[in-house]
Amino acid sequence: MTKTIKVSMKDTMTFTPSQFSADAGETVRIFVKNEGKIPHELVIGSLDNMKNHAEMMRQMPNMQHQESNMITLQPGQMSALIWKFDEPGDVDFACLIPGHMEAGMVGKVSVN
Ligand SMILES: [Cu+2]
């Protein structure tokens, strides 16, 4: 069974909700909507990896990337990211547009 979560992204550098939970082994369809006027993205991973990634993006601001653990949305766009949470623990997500994560655009999934 697939659970559905809706997350909105705003120019106040917030995800709403910024926390949700999932069961280990559960597949979650995350509907993400950019309600802001600038691009935002939602990247799932560990915060350490994402800090490295954010640094890489600062060095290559025009880097185009599309990976299965992330979704990049232009203003007003909505799309879905499907993710299977394998193990119990906390999984982070963040917006890696330069400056956004640093401004607090992060969230957390509690996997039970
Ligand atoms: Cu953002």
Boltz pocket constraint, residues with backbone or C-beta under 6 A from the ligand:
constraints:
  - pocket:
      binder: B
      contacts: [[A, 10], [A, 13], [A, 39], [A, 40], [A, 41], [A, 95], [A, 96], [A, 97], [A, 100], [A, 105]]
      max_distance: 6.0
